């Protein structure tokens, strides 16, 4: 007796959304690191 199975999708349906979220998170982390570096530079060069 055989059973009916649906064909497996080639790619997961949420893969493109997941990739977009990962790219957005990476860009956010890079922006935060740049902001922190800028703040450290500003404080280090601040005339006392």
C-alpha positions as CSV (number, residue, x, y, z in Angstrom):
1,X,0.0,0.0,0.0
2,X,1.4,3.4,-0.9
3,X,0.9,6.7,0.9
4,X,0.5,10.0,-0.7
5,X,3.1,12.6,0.2
6,X,3.2,16.2,-0.9
7,X,6.4,17.1,-2.9
8,X,9.0,18.9,-0.8
9,X,9.4,22.6,-1.7
10,X,12.8,23.5,-3.3
11,X,13.4,26.2,-0.8
12,X,11.8,27.0,2.5
13,X,9.0,29.6,2.1
14,X,10.4,32.0,4.7
15,X,14.0,32.0,3.5
16,X,13.9,35.3,1.6
17,X,12.4,37.1,4.6
18,X,14.9,35.5,6.9
19,X,17.8,36.7,4.7
20,X,16.4,40.2,4.7
21,X,16.1,40.2,8.5
22,X,19.7,39.0,8.9
23,X,21.0,41.7,6.5
24,X,19.0,44.3,8.4
25,X,20.5,43.1,11.8
26,X,24.0,43.1,10.4
27,X,23.6,46.6,9.1
28,X,22.2,47.7,12.4
29,X,25.1,46.3,14.3
30,X,27.6,48.0,11.9
31,X,25.8,51.3,12.4
32,X,25.9,50.9,16.2
33,X,29.6,50.1,16.1
34,X,30.3,53.1,14.0
35,X,28.2,55.3,16.3
36,X,30.1,54.0,19.4
37,X,33.5,54.5,17.6
38,X,32.4,58.1,16.8
39,X,31.4,58.8,20.4
40,X,34.7,57.4,21.7
41,X,36.6,59.6,19.2
42,X,34.6,62.7,20.1
43,X,35.2,62.2,23.8
44,X,38.9,61.4,23.3
45,X,39.4,64.6,21.2
46,X,37.2,66.8,23.3
47,X,39.1,70.0,24.4
48,X,39.4,70.0,28.1
